[in-house]
Amino acid sequence: MEKTPPPEKSESFSRNFNRRIANLGSPRRTTDAAADAKSEAEKHADREDEAFIEEPLSESETALIFEEVDRFLANSSDARDDGSNLMVEIPSSVLSLCKMVDSMTSRFYSTKIPAKLGSDPDLDSSFFEALNRISKVAIKLSEFPSTTASIPSLNRTTTSLQRAMSLLDEEFNALLKECKHRESDSKFDKKALKQSSFKSSNESTDQHHSAVPESSEPDSTKEEEFPSFSLETISKMKRIAETMICAGYEKECCFSYSLLRQSSFKGILNKYGYENISIDDIQKMQWEILQSEIDKWMAVVNKCSSSLFPGEWKLCDAVFADHPFIAHTLFSGLTRGIVIKLLNFANAVVLTKRSAEKMFKLLDMYETLRDLIPAFNGFPENCRTELISEAEGAKRGIGEAIVGIFYDLESSIKSDNAKIPVPGGAVHPLTRYIMNYLKYACEYKETLEQVLEFLDPKAEENRPAIIDENDDESPRKSQLAYQVTMVMDLLDANLAMRSKLYRDASLRYIFLMNNGRYIFQKIKSSSGITELMGDRWCRKRSTNLRRYHKNYQRETWSKVLQCLNHEGLQVNGKVSKPILKERFKSFNAMFDEIHKTQSSWVVSDDQLQSELRISVSAVMIPAYRSFVGRFKQYFDPGRQSEKYIKYQPDDIEGLIEDLFDGNTASMSRRRT
């Protein structure tokens, strides 16, 4: 069946079409506001190249130009494929296409709003189709031999294309800036700045893009998605990027994207109060101020790993979906610069002077970097390995600082050898410091174990095993447990040495009881220390406390109880009043001295204080009541009885309640 030939174009249509095409080259009669700022030479060049058209070409007119240009491109390709002469006659439609692009570009430039595309979808579609063809024509003409026929066409095509690409570049910038303004005005989670440590949220993988992790926070607490581009805007940017890259303007497109996204990212970091601080400034910074900067740093790293980096990759992957290498390169360039700055901050903190109180912030930073590194696994390969290596290096530096500070606990105990005893046998400041430090450190037990293993994985093979008698399996090895044991042994030795500074043996045991009780209570209140050291070690501490208690009773009250011994009072079968009087006098003197002395001693733990008083009462009051009850009859009622029987049993019980209360006039009881 024969095909019906297409209807011939009427003569009037051809005349009108040619006239409209010719008018595209007419000089522009209006002046752009943007051109006013240009030099006269630039204005002149613009007026020569710019054109305007009273009305857009119809669909049929536009289609005719596109058809002829497509035929020219096809013929040129065929000529190249069969090896014939590359020079193909350049049709007039090429010039018509250039004039059409010039006209459309001028129309867009006449729009006063920043984003020029989007108001007329049909015009946008025709414009991009025209740009697609004119870029192909420019490439094809550049392959032609240099002749007097091809050079003017190439120059004309290149000029029109360049002006159109300048328009697209401006539009691309406007769209990117539009999102930047929204991001600057959006609300951010300030709670993150108050956190002293960072635990990364559960992360998932985007199945439609790359394996960059995303935040999985509940909708009720989820912040506005980053970056805050609409799907329509992303579609526009994708189309512009694709057109510019295909036209050979990849460098300009990538430069604009990179510059604007870096600026936007910097603004977001500033929203979190984070600024790039030099190493010198960090070194000079007071610790209180530096702590605040570390908190901001951790919040930013948290935000980057949970949403900023994944969001940035989704944007980059969407805009440059047809060019994965470009997407990878742009994303790598942006994230690498940010990550290196963040790691430089961590490295600078490590270089500051070490002190014990810094260890816990360093542990927070270590955990932050530890949780950041997995986020790099979803990064493009061209930056993933480098960033992981850099982050691991920073993490190692922090870990070494942590270990150094933690090991310095031993030195601090060894160097604290002052010869002045604590008044009243109270808990020594060193005991408080070490136990509170260990308790807080054991809240980071898992991280400290990781640090020690990370720095020296073979070290624990050389550590003595710490055996828990409740564990029937193999001995439990732990570098951290070994280190805590070393610290505790040194503290015990230090306290034993200090106890000898007290001349009174009873006060020596009060001192050991006070400190031992404090240590034991801290152990009980810290599941971390208990897990590390095991039940056997804890029971040993309890046994030591009971031994100190018995030794105190023996040293203090055994001599007093000897005064209440019924033996040795009889002479020739009768109670000797002189010996009895001496016993009461000795008891009174010894008890008065003990009451006077030990009332100023300090037992700050309420339970220990009560246990001591109860134990003293349990041995003293029954013995005294029995002694008084049996021998008071040997004294005459009145003055003689009151002289020797100075206290009634109830009086003794009340006076015992005064013991270990401390001298309130000179010191206050210290409690934890």
C-alpha positions as CSV (number, residue, x, y, z in Angstrom):
1,M,0.0,0.0,0.0
2,E,1.5,3.3,-1.1
3,K,2.0,6.0,1.5
4,T,0.1,9.2,1.0
5,P,2.6,12.0,0.4
6,P,2.6,14.8,2.9
7,P,0.7,17.9,1.8
8,E,2.8,20.5,0.2
9,K,3.3,23.7,2.2
10,S,1.5,26.6,0.7
11,E,3.4,29.4,-0.8
12,S,2.0,31.9,1.7
13,F,3.1,29.7,4.6
14,S,6.7,29.7,3.2
15,R,6.8,33.4,2.7
16,N,5.5,34.1,6.2
17,F,7.8,31.6,7.8
18,N,10.9,33.0,6.0
19,R,9.9,36.6,7.0
20,R,9.4,35.6,10.7
21,I,12.8,33.9,10.7
22,A,14.4,36.9,9.1
23,N,12.9,39.1,11.8
24,L,14.7,37.1,14.5
25,G,17.9,38.9,13.5
26,S,16.4,42.4,14.0
27,P,18.3,44.5,16.5
28,R,16.8,44.5,20.0
29,R,14.9,47.8,20.8
30,T,14.9,47.5,24.6
31,T,17.7,47.6,27.0
32,D,18.1,44.9,29.7
33,A,18.5,46.1,33.3
34,A,21.4,43.6,33.7
35,A,23.1,45.1,30.6
36,D,23.1,48.6,32.1
37,A,25.9,47.6,34.5
38,K,28.1,46.3,31.7
39,S,30.7,48.3,29.9
40,E,29.8,50.0,26.6
41,A,31.7,47.4,24.7
42,E,29.8,44.6,26.3
43,K,26.5,46.4,25.7
44,H,27.4,46.8,22.1
45,A,28.3,43.1,21.7
46,D,25.1,42.1,23.5
47,R,22.9,44.3,21.3
48,E,24.5,42.7,18.2
49,D,23.9,39.2,19.5
50,E,20.5,39.7,21.2
51,A,17.3,39.5,19.2
52,F,13.7,39.7,20.0
53,I,10.6,38.3,18.4
54,E,7.2,39.8,18.7
55,E,5.5,36.4,18.9
56,P,7.0,32.9,19.3
57,L,7.2,30.6,16.4
58,S,4.2,28.3,16.0
59,E,4.6,24.6,16.7
60,S,4.7,23.8,13.0
61,E,7.4,26.4,12.3
62,T,9.5,25.2,15.2
63,A,9.0,21.6,14.1
64,L,10.2,22.4,10.6
65,I,13.4,23.9,11.9
66,F,14.0,20.9,14.2
67,E,13.3,18.5,11.3
68,E,15.8,20.1,9.0
69,V,18.5,20.4,11.7
70,D,18.0,16.7,12.6
71,R,18.3,15.8,8.9
72,F,21.6,17.7,8.8
73,L,23.0,16.0,11.9
74,A,22.0,12.6,10.5
75,N,23.6,13.3,7.1
76,S,26.8,14.5,8.8
77,S,26.9,11.3,10.9
78,D,26.3,9.1,7.9
79,A,29.0,10.9,5.9
80,R,31.5,10.2,8.8
81,D,30.5,6.6,9.1
82,D,31.0,5.7,5.5
83,G,34.3,7.5,5.3
84,S,33.2,10.1,2.7
85,N,33.9,13.7,2.8
86,L,32.9,15.1,6.2
87,M,32.0,18.4,4.7
88,V,28.2,18.4,4.2
89,E,26.3,21.5,3.0
90,I,25.2,23.6,6.0
91,P,21.5,24.3,5.6
92,S,19.9,27.6,6.4
93,S,18.0,25.9,9.2
94,V,21.2,26.1,11.3
95,L,21.1,29.9,11.2
96,S,17.4,29.7,11.9
97,L,18.0,27.6,14.9
98,C,20.6,30.1,16.2
99,K,18.1,32.9,15.8
100,M,15.4,30.9,17.5
101,V,17.8,30.2,20.5
102,D,18.7,33.9,20.6
103,S,15.1,34.9,20.7
104,M,14.2,32.5,23.4
105,T,17.2,33.5,25.5
106,S,16.2,37.2,25.2
107,R,12.7,36.4,26.3
108,F,14.0,34.6,29.4
109,Y,16.4,37.5,30.2
110,S,13.5,39.9,30.0
111,T,11.9,38.2,33.0
112,K,12.5,40.1,36.2
113,I,12.2,37.2,38.7
114,P,15.4,35.3,39.7
115,A,14.1,31.9,38.5
116,K,13.3,32.5,34.8
117,L,12.3,29.0,33.8
118,G,9.1,27.3,34.8
119,S,6.4,29.9,34.0
120,D,5.7,28.5,30.6
121,P,6.3,24.7,30.3
122,D,5.8,24.6,26.6
123,L,8.3,27.4,26.0
124,D,10.7,25.6,28.4
125,S,10.4,22.4,26.5
126,S,11.0,24.0,23.1
127,F,14.0,25.9,24.6
128,F,15.7,22.8,25.9
129,E,15.0,20.9,22.6
130,A,16.5,23.8,20.7
131,L,19.6,23.8,23.0
132,N,20.0,20.0,22.6
133,R,20.1,20.4,18.9
134,I,22.3,23.6,18.8
135,S,24.9,21.9,21.0
136,K,25.0,18.9,18.7
137,V,25.3,21.3,15.7
138,A,28.2,23.1,17.4
139,I,30.0,19.9,18.1
140,K,29.4,18.6,14.5
141,L,30.6,21.9,13.0
142,S,33.8,21.8,15.0
143,E,34.6,18.5,13.3
144,F,34.2,20.0,9.8
145,P,37.4,21.1,8.0
146,S,38.1,24.8,8.4
147,T,36.6,26.5,5.4
148,T,35.1,29.9,4.7
149,A,31.7,28.2,4.8
150,S,32.0,26.3,8.1
151,I,33.8,28.9,10.3
152,P,31.0,31.6,10.3
153,S,28.4,29.0,11.0
154,L,30.5,27.6,13.8
155,N,31.1,31.0,15.3
156,R,27.4,31.9,15.1
157,T,26.3,28.7,16.6
158,T,28.9,28.9,19.4
159,T,27.8,32.5,20.3
160,S,24.2,31.6,20.6
161,L,25.0,28.5,22.6
162,Q,27.3,30.4,24.9
163,R,24.7,33.0,25.7
164,A,22.1,30.3,26.3
165,M,24.4,28.5,28.6
166,S,25.1,31.7,30.5
167,L,21.3,31.9,31.1
168,L,21.1,28.3,32.3
169,D,24.0,28.9,34.6
170,E,22.2,31.9,36.2
171,E,19.1,29.8,36.5
172,F,21.0,27.0,38.1
173,N,22.5,29.4,40.6
174,A,19.1,30.9,41.4
175,L,17.6,27.5,42.1
176,L,20.4,26.5,44.3
177,K,20.3,29.8,46.2
178,E,16.5,29.4,46.6
179,C,17.1,26.3,48.7
180,K,19.9,28.0,50.6
181,H,17.6,30.7,51.9
182,R,15.0,28.1,53.0
183,E,17.8,26.2,54.9
184,S,18.9,29.3,56.6
185,D,15.4,30.1,57.8
186,S,14.6,26.6,58.9
187,K,14.7,25.5,62.6
188,F,17.4,23.3,63.9
189,D,17.5,21.0,66.9
190,K,19.3,22.9,69.6
191,K,19.1,20.0,72.0
192,A,22.0,18.4,70.2
193,L,24.3,21.1,71.5
194,K,23.6,20.1,75.1
195,Q,24.6,16.5,74.6
196,S,28.0,15.5,76.0
197,S,28.1,12.4,73.9
198,F,26.7,11.2,70.7
199,K,25.1,7.9,69.9
200,S,24.2,7.5,66.3
201,S,20.6,6.7,65.4
202,N,19.7,3.6,63.6
203,E,20.5,4.0,59.9
204,S,19.0,2.5,56.8
205,T,20.1,2.3,53.2
206,D,18.5,4.1,50.4
207,Q,17.5,1.4,47.9
208,H,17.0,3.8,45.0
209,H,20.2,5.8,45.1
210,S,23.5,4.8,46.8
211,A,24.2,3.0,50.0
212,V,24.6,6.2,52.1
213,P,22.9,5.7,55.5
214,E,19.8,7.8,56.4
215,S,18.3,8.7,59.7
216,S,15.5,6.6,60.9
217,E,14.1,8.9,63.5
218,P,10.3,8.8,64.2
219,D,8.1,11.2,62.3
220,S,7.2,13.0,65.5
221,T,10.7,14.2,66.1
222,K,12.0,14.2,62.5
223,E,13.3,17.6,61.4
224,E,12.7,19.1,58.0
225,E,14.4,16.9,55.4
226,F,17.8,18.2,54.2
227,P,18.3,19.6,51.6
228,S,14.9,21.3,51.4
229,F,14.5,21.2,47.6
230,S,11.1,20.5,46.1
231,L,10.8,17.7,43.6
232,E,10.0,20.3,41.0
233,T,13.2,22.2,41.7
234,I,15.3,19.1,41.6
235,S,13.7,18.2,38.3
236,K,14.6,21.7,36.9
237,M,18.2,21.5,38.1
238,K,18.6,18.0,36.7
239,R,17.4,19.2,33.3
240,I,19.7,22.2,33.3
241,A,22.7,20.1,34.5
242,E,22.0,17.5,31.8
243,T,21.8,20.2,29.1
244,M,24.9,22.1,30.2
245,I,27.0,18.9,30.4
246,C,25.9,17.6,27.0
247,A,26.7,21.1,25.5
248,G,30.2,20.9,26.9
249,Y,29.7,23.2,29.8
250,E,30.3,20.6,32.5
251,K,33.0,22.6,34.2
252,E,30.7,25.7,34.6
253,C,27.9,23.6,35.9
254,C,30.0,21.7,38.4
255,F,31.6,24.9,39.6
256,S,28.3,26.6,40.3
257,Y,26.9,23.5,42.1
258,S,30.0,23.0,44.2
259,L,30.3,26.7,45.2
260,L,26.6,27.1,46.2
261,R,26.4,23.8,48.0
262,Q,29.6,24.5,50.0
263,S,28.2,27.9,51.0
264,S,24.9,26.3,52.0
265,F,26.6,23.6,54.0
266,K,28.7,26.2,55.8
267,G,25.6,28.2,56.7
268,I,24.1,25.1,58.3
269,L,27.2,24.3,60.3
270,N,27.1,27.9,61.5
271,K,23.5,27.4,62.6
272,Y,24.8,24.9,65.1
273,G,27.3,27.4,66.4
274,Y,30.2,25.5,64.8
275,E,33.0,27.5,63.2
276,N,36.4,26.5,61.9
277,I,38.9,27.2,64.8
278,S,42.6,27.3,64.2
279,I,44.9,24.9,66.0
280,D,46.6,27.8,67.7
281,D,43.3,29.1,69.1
282,I,42.4,25.7,70.4
283,Q,45.7,25.4,72.1
284,K,45.1,28.7,73.9
285,M,41.5,28.1,74.8
286,Q,40.5,27.6,78.4
287,W,39.1,24.1,79.1
288,E,35.6,25.4,80.0
289,I,35.3,27.2,76.7
290,L,36.8,24.3,74.8
291,Q,34.3,21.9,76.3
292,S,31.5,24.0,74.8
293,E,33.2,23.9,71.4
294,I,33.6,20.1,71.7
295,D,29.8,19.8,72.4
296,K,29.1,21.8,69.2
297,W,31.6,19.7,67.3
298,M,29.9,16.5,68.4
299,A,26.5,17.8,67.5
300,V,27.7,18.8,64.0
301,V,29.4,15.4,63.4
302,N,26.2,13.7,64.6
303,K,24.1,15.8,62.3
304,C,26.4,15.2,59.3
305,S,26.4,11.5,59.7
306,S,22.7,11.1,60.4
307,S,21.2,13.5,57.8
308,L,23.4,16.1,56.2
309,F,25.7,13.8,54.3
310,P,22.9,11.3,53.3
311,G,20.7,14.2,52.2
312,E,23.6,15.8,50.3
313,W,24.2,12.6,48.4
314,K,20.6,12.1,47.5
315,L,20.5,15.6,46.1
316,C,23.7,15.2,44.1
317,D,22.7,11.8,42.9
318,A,19.3,13.2,41.7
319,V,20.6,16.3,40.0
320,F,23.4,14.3,38.2
321,A,21.5,11.0,37.8
322,D,22.7,10.4,34.3
323,H,26.3,11.2,35.2
324,P,27.3,9.1,38.2
325,F,31.0,10.0,38.0
326,I,30.3,13.7,38.2
327,A,27.9,13.1,41.1
328,H,30.6,11.1,42.9
329,T,33.2,13.7,42.3
330,L,31.1,16.6,43.5
331,F,29.9,14.8,46.6
332,S,33.4,13.6,47.4
333,G,34.8,17.1,47.0
334,L,32.2,18.7,49.3
335,T,32.2,16.0,52.0
336,R,35.9,15.6,52.1
337,G,36.5,19.2,52.8
338,I,34.0,19.2,55.6
339,V,35.2,15.9,57.1
340,I,38.9,17.0,57.1
341,K,38.0,20.2,58.9
342,L,36.1,18.3,61.5
343,L,39.0,15.8,62.0
344,N,41.4,18.7,62.2
345,F,39.5,20.0,65.2
346,A,39.7,16.5,66.9
347,N,43.4,16.3,66.2
348,A,43.9,19.8,67.6
349,V,42.1,18.9,70.9
350,V,44.4,15.9,71.3
351,L,47.4,18.3,71.1
352,T,46.2,20.3,74.1
353,K,47.8,19.8,77.5
354,R,46.5,16.6,79.0
355,S,44.7,16.5,82.3
356,A,42.5,14.0,84.1
357,E,39.2,15.9,83.6
358,K,39.6,15.9,79.9
359,M,39.4,12.1,79.5
360,F,35.6,12.0,79.6
361,K,35.2,14.6,76.8
362,L,37.8,12.7,74.8
363,L,35.8,9.5,75.3
364,D,32.7,11.3,74.0
365,M,34.8,12.4,70.9
366,Y,36.1,8.9,70.5
367,E,32.5,7.5,70.4
368,T,31.5,10.2,68.0
369,L,34.2,9.3,65.5
370,R,33.5,5.6,66.1
371,D,29.9,6.1,65.1
372,L,30.8,8.4,62.2
373,I,33.1,6.0,60.4
374,P,30.4,3.5,59.3
375,A,28.6,6.4,57.5
376,F,31.6,6.6,55.2
377,N,31.0,3.1,53.9
378,G,28.2,4.5,51.7
379,F,30.4,7.2,50.2
380,P,31.7,6.9,46.7
381,E,34.8,4.8,46.4
382,N,37.0,7.7,45.3
383,C,36.8,9.3,48.8
384,R,35.7,6.5,51.1
385,T,39.0,4.9,51.7
386,E,40.8,8.2,52.4
387,L,38.1,9.5,54.8
388,I,38.0,6.2,56.7
389,S,41.8,6.3,57.0
390,E,41.8,9.9,58.2
391,A,39.0,9.2,60.7
392,E,40.7,6.1,62.0
393,G,43.9,8.1,62.5
394,A,42.1,10.8,64.4
395,K,40.3,8.2,66.5
396,R,43.6,6.5,67.3
397,G,45.1,9.9,68.4
398,I,42.2,10.4,70.8
399,G,42.5,6.9,72.0
400,E,46.1,7.3,72.8
401,A,45.4,10.5,74.8
402,I,42.6,8.6,76.7
403,V,45.0,5.7,77.6
404,G,47.7,8.1,78.6
405,I,45.4,10.0,80.9
406,F,43.9,6.9,82.4
407,Y,47.3,5.4,83.0
408,D,48.3,8.6,84.7
409,L,46.0,7.7,87.6
410,E,48.7,5.4,88.8
411,S,51.2,8.2,88.8
412,S,48.8,10.6,90.6
413,I,48.4,8.0,93.5
414,K,52.1,7.4,93.7
415,S,53.0,11.1,93.8
416,D,50.4,11.9,96.5
417,N,52.4,11.1,99.6
418,A,51.7,14.0,101.9
419,K,52.6,13.3,105.5
420,I,49.6,15.2,107.0
421,P,46.8,12.9,108.2
422,V,43.2,13.8,107.5
423,P,41.5,15.2,110.7
424,G,39.2,12.8,112.5
425,G,40.1,9.8,110.3
426,A,37.7,11.1,107.6
427,V,37.6,9.9,104.0
428,H,40.8,11.1,102.2
429,P,40.3,13.4,99.2
430,L,42.4,11.1,97.1
431,T,40.0,8.3,97.8
432,R,37.0,10.4,96.8
433,Y,38.8,11.5,93.6
434,I,40.0,8.1,92.5
435,M,36.7,6.3,93.2
436,N,34.5,9.0,91.6
437,Y,36.9,9.0,88.6
438,L,36.8,5.2,88.3
439,K,33.0,5.1,88.7
440,Y,32.6,7.7,85.9
441,A,35.2,6.0,83.8
442,C,33.3,2.7,84.1
443,E,30.2,4.3,82.6
444,Y,32.4,4.2,79.5
445,K,33.4,0.6,80.2
446,E,32.7,-0.7,76.7
447,T,34.4,2.2,75.0
448,L,37.4,2.0,77.3
449,E,37.7,-1.7,76.5
450,Q,37.5,-0.8,72.8
451,V,40.2,1.9,73.1
452,L,42.6,-0.5,74.9
453,E,41.9,-3.3,72.4
454,F,42.1,-0.9,69.4
455,L,45.5,0.5,70.5
456,D,47.1,-2.8,71.5
457,P,45.1,-5.9,70.6
458,K,47.8,-8.3,71.9
459,A,48.4,-6.5,75.2
460,E,45.8,-8.4,77.1
461,E,47.6,-11.7,76.3
462,N,50.4,-10.4,78.6
463,R,48.0,-9.4,81.4
464,P,47.5,-11.6,84.4
465,A,44.1,-13.2,84.4
466,I,41.5,-11.9,86.8
467,I,39.6,-15.0,88.0
468,D,36.0,-14.8,89.2
469,E,35.3,-17.7,91.5
470,N,31.6,-17.6,90.4
471,D,32.7,-18.3,86.9
472,D,33.3,-22.0,86.3
473,E,34.6,-21.4,82.8
474,S,37.9,-20.0,81.7
475,P,39.4,-17.0,83.6
476,R,38.1,-13.6,82.5
477,K,40.7,-11.4,80.9
478,S,40.3,-7.7,80.6
479,Q,42.8,-4.9,80.1
480,L,40.5,-2.5,81.8
481,A,39.9,-4.8,84.7
482,Y,43.6,-5.2,85.1
483,Q,44.2,-1.4,85.0
484,V,41.4,-0.8,87.6
485,T,42.9,-3.5,89.8
486,M,46.3,-1.8,89.6
487,V,44.7,1.5,90.6
488,M,42.8,0.0,93.5
489,D,45.9,-1.8,94.8
490,L,47.9,1.4,94.7
491,L,45.1,3.2,96.5
492,D,44.9,0.5,99.2
493,A,48.7,0.8,99.7
494,N,48.5,4.6,99.8
495,L,45.7,4.4,102.4
496,A,47.6,1.8,104.5
497,M,50.6,4.1,104.5
498,R,48.5,7.1,105.5
499,S,46.8,5.1,108.3
500,K,50.2,4.8,110.0
501,L,50.4,8.6,110.3
502,Y,47.8,8.3,113.2
503,R,49.4,7.6,116.5
504,D,46.2,6.3,117.9
505,A,45.6,2.8,116.7
506,S,41.9,3.1,117.1
507,L,41.8,6.2,114.8
508,R,43.9,4.3,112.3
509,Y,41.2,1.7,111.9
510,I,38.5,4.4,111.8
511,F,40.4,5.9,108.9
512,L,40.7,2.6,107.1
513,M,37.0,1.9,107.8
514,N,35.9,5.3,106.5
515,N,37.9,4.9,103.3
516,G,37.1,1.3,102.9
517,R,33.4,1.9,103.3
518,Y,33.5,4.8,100.8
519,I,35.2,2.5,98.3
520,F,32.8,-0.3,98.9
521,Q,29.8,1.9,98.5
522,K,31.1,3.3,95.2
523,I,31.7,-0.2,94.0
524,K,28.1,-1.2,94.9
525,S,26.7,1.8,93.2
526,S,28.7,1.2,90.0
527,S,27.6,-1.9,88.0
528,G,30.5,-1.2,85.7
529,I,33.1,-1.7,88.4
530,T,31.3,-4.7,89.8
531,E,31.2,-6.3,86.4
532,L,34.8,-5.6,85.8
533,M,36.1,-6.8,89.1
534,G,33.7,-9.7,89.9
535,D,32.0,-10.8,93.1
536,R,35.0,-12.3,94.7
537,W,36.9,-9.1,94.6
538,C,33.9,-7.2,96.1
539,R,33.5,-9.8,98.9
540,K,37.2,-9.3,99.7
541,R,36.5,-5.6,100.2
542,S,33.6,-6.4,102.5
543,T,35.8,-8.8,104.5
544,N,38.5,-6.1,105.0
545,L,35.8,-3.8,106.4
546,R,34.8,-6.3,109.0
547,R,38.4,-6.8,110.0
548,Y,38.9,-3.1,110.5
549,H,35.8,-3.0,112.6
550,K,37.0,-5.8,114.9
551,N,40.4,-4.3,115.2
552,Y,38.9,-1.0,116.2
553,Q,36.8,-2.6,118.9
554,R,39.7,-4.5,120.2
555,E,42.0,-1.5,120.3
556,T,39.4,0.9,121.9
557,W,37.1,-1.1,124.1
558,S,39.0,-4.2,125.3
559,K,40.8,-2.2,128.0
560,V,37.6,-0.5,129.1
561,L,35.9,-3.9,129.3
562,Q,38.8,-5.1,131.5
563,C,37.7,-2.5,134.1
564,L,34.3,-4.2,134.2
565,N,35.7,-7.7,134.7
566,H,34.4,-9.3,137.9
567,E,37.6,-11.2,138.4
568,G,40.3,-9.8,140.7
569,L,37.9,-7.8,142.9
570,Q,37.9,-10.2,145.9
571,V,40.6,-10.4,148.6
572,N,40.3,-13.3,151.1
573,G,36.9,-14.1,149.6
574,K,35.5,-10.6,150.0
575,V,35.0,-7.8,147.6
576,S,37.8,-5.2,148.2
577,K,36.3,-1.7,148.2
578,P,39.7,0.0,147.3
579,I,40.1,-2.3,144.3
580,L,36.4,-1.7,143.3
581,K,36.8,2.1,143.7
582,E,39.9,1.9,141.4
583,R,38.0,0.0,138.8
584,F,35.2,2.5,138.7
585,K,37.7,5.4,138.6
586,S,39.6,3.7,135.8
587,F,36.4,3.1,133.9
588,N,35.2,6.6,134.3
589,A,38.6,8.1,133.2
590,M,38.9,5.8,130.2
591,F,35.3,6.3,129.0
592,D,35.5,10.1,129.4
593,E,38.7,10.1,127.4
594,I,37.2,8.0,124.7
595,H,34.1,10.1,124.6
596,K,36.0,13.3,124.4
597,T,38.3,12.0,121.7
598,Q,36.1,9.9,119.5
599,S,33.2,12.4,119.5
600,S,35.4,14.5,117.3
601,W,36.2,11.7,115.0
602,V,34.4,11.6,111.7
603,V,32.3,8.7,110.3
604,S,30.5,10.3,107.4
605,D,28.6,7.2,106.2
606,D,25.4,7.0,108.2
607,Q,25.1,3.3,108.0
608,L,28.7,2.7,109.2
609,Q,28.3,5.2,112.0
610,S,25.1,3.4,113.2
611,E,26.8,0.0,112.9
612,L,29.8,1.2,115.0
613,R,27.6,2.7,117.7
614,I,25.4,-0.4,117.9
615,S,28.4,-2.7,118.1
616,V,29.9,-0.6,120.9
617,S,26.6,-0.5,122.8
618,A,26.2,-4.2,122.4
619,V,29.4,-5.0,124.3
620,M,29.5,-2.0,126.7
621,I,26.0,-1.5,128.0
622,P,25.3,-5.2,129.1
623,A,28.7,-5.4,130.7
624,Y,28.4,-2.0,132.5
625,R,24.8,-2.7,133.6
626,S,25.8,-6.1,135.1
627,F,28.9,-4.6,136.8
628,V,26.9,-1.7,138.3
629,G,24.0,-3.9,139.3
630,R,26.2,-6.3,141.2
631,F,28.7,-3.9,142.9
632,K,26.8,-0.6,143.6
633,Q,25.7,-2.1,146.9
634,Y,29.2,-1.7,148.2
635,F,29.0,2.0,148.1
636,D,27.1,4.1,150.5
637,P,24.1,5.9,148.9
638,G,24.6,9.5,148.2
639,R,27.9,11.2,147.6
640,Q,30.1,8.1,147.7
641,S,27.9,6.3,145.2
642,E,27.7,9.3,142.8
643,K,31.5,9.8,143.1
644,Y,32.4,6.4,141.8
645,I,29.3,5.4,139.9
646,K,29.4,8.5,137.6
647,Y,27.2,7.1,134.9
648,Q,24.1,5.0,134.8
649,P,23.7,2.5,132.0
650,D,21.3,4.7,130.2
651,D,23.8,7.5,130.4
652,I,26.5,5.3,128.7
653,E,24.1,4.5,125.9
654,G,23.4,8.2,125.3
655,L,27.1,9.1,125.3
656,I,27.9,6.4,122.8
657,E,25.5,8.1,120.4
658,D,27.8,11.1,120.5
659,L,30.7,9.1,119.1
660,F,32.0,9.7,115.5
661,D,29.9,12.8,115.0
662,G,32.8,15.1,114.3
663,N,33.6,18.4,115.8
664,T,30.8,20.5,114.3
665,A,32.6,23.7,115.3
666,S,35.6,23.1,113.2
667,M,34.4,20.9,110.3
668,S,31.2,19.8,108.6
669,R,30.4,16.2,107.8
670,R,31.1,15.3,104.3
671,R,28.6,13.1,102.6
672,T,28.3,11.7,99.1
